[in-house]
Amino acid sequence: MNSLTCTKLDREAFEALVADHPDVVVPLEQTPYWAEFESAMGRNAYGIWAYYDAGSPVALASYLLLERRFRNSLVVVNGPTWFAERTPEAEQRLVETVLDQFKDDPAVDPLYIRMQVQHPNPPVTDPIEHGWYEREIVVDLRPDEKAIAAGFRPNARNCIRKARKTGVEVRFIDASERTEVFRRELYPIMEETAERDQFASFGSDFYETLLDTLGDKARLGVAYLEGRAVCWLISTEYRGHAVYLFAGSSYAARQSNAAYLLLWETFLVLKAAGNTACGLTGIVSDNYPQLINVTSFKRNFSKNVVTLPTTYDIPLNPVKYRIVAGALKARRTLPGRVRELVAKARDLKARSLKTRNRREAEGQL
């Protein structure tokens, strides 16, 4: 199978390539703007490459180099982006090209490359850990305001009305004030959200850096009740496609339905800015059962569920990869297995003691 040719893109070349394909949705994570954010966070944004077949663009991929003990990896976050038809043969050619490309790159020594693959065939394998959601709700922003709202579940429309009656006010924070407002008023809400829903949040610097580096490609919306921030969301937009990326809500927001009004007002602002769709990011799937907590809320706003290709690993050293993957799996499962064995031992001991007591009692009759 003939390999594709690949070319590293600077920002000008990237913009020229995507401008030639106006109908292709290019995730922000696959752009130089997101690479700048990764770099600002101290990560190694390794570069963006375009892949061609006889001069025609097939795909592009932005790589993040993650350096960890025994398992350096190149990760394509929410990509690659495809310009050509994503057939099994085309995808296999891309996989083989990427393997050849980074085997011969003296600057990196990755154990594997991680990317979304729609037609997995060897050497593609299940990932050491999953890296991106597989299903999301997407809201169509092209209809008029009334038609968009008509696509919501009645519960969402009722909650929006209730929030207004309660006195919830939505504001979009000016770029010059976003980081200070986030640090002072909003990050405590993120900490409350993480504790309530039992997940580990990023530090405040992550969100502040995101807002700073993405500039006009990000918005920060906040819902206030009686002058106090009760929930917030960060949305992004690029080439007419918006994403509801991060959010946090307090107990007061839940009581006042503030999150419903905030998202609705965000849709209107994004639509007015020329965006034609807004992705609500991940919902529950086989590999992400933990997303059940946010799925019910997101389903209120659209029935349109979009399936994304699953993230897989492409090992460059298959033998070492299997050893490392096995060790990591054992490390993750061992504590649970130990707890299971301890519980079984306790149960066995309790049953043995119960049997002995019963026999002693029978012997005294």
Summary of the structure (lengths in Angstrom):
residues: 365
radius of gyration: 24.8
end to end distance: 83.8
largest distance: 94.1
contacts: 1090
relative contact order: 0.13
helix: 46%
strand: 26%
